[in-house]
Amino acid sequence: MPRLYENDLDGAELAEIAAALGCSKPRVKQIEKRALQKLRKALEARGIDAETVARYLADCDARSPADWSEDI
């Protein structure tokens, strides 16, 4: 299954998040993995695949935030 996003946490960000949550870096990765699994399951239940989400997010990145309200 394709990833919903390409920005994996790098070591510094992972350490910062772990420190903020008061847990280990492996635990942060476990939480991230579980959250992505839940998101994928919810999207699939609605008939939305990860590639569609990736294209939509890329389109949003290309537009200014002021234009996002058109999607609501």
C-alpha positions, -999 to +999 in steps of 0.1 A: +000+000+000+014+034-008+023+058+020+000+087+027+029+110+030+066+110+023+079+129+053+091+102+077+103+116+110+140+122+111+161+115+141+160+150+156+123+154+152+117+119+166+138+127+197+120+160+202+086+143+200+097+115+223+109+140+249+077+161+247+056+130+252+078+115+278+083+082+260+110+065+239+117+070+202+105+035+193+072+042+211+067+073+190+072+052+159+047+027+172+022+055+178+028+069+143+024+035+127-009+028+145-023+062+136-015+057+100-031+023+100-063+038+115-063+066+089-058+041+060-086+019+073-110+049+077-101+061+042-105+026+026-139+023+043-150+054+025-135+042-008-106+066-008-072+053-016-038+067-005-029+078-040-060+100-042-051+116-009-015+121-020-026+139-052-051+160-032-024+171-007+000+179-035-026+200-051-032+218-018+005+224-014+005+241-049-023+265-038-023+292-012-041+284+021-066+311+013-078+290-016-084+259+006-118+271+017-131+263-018-128+226-008-151+229+022 
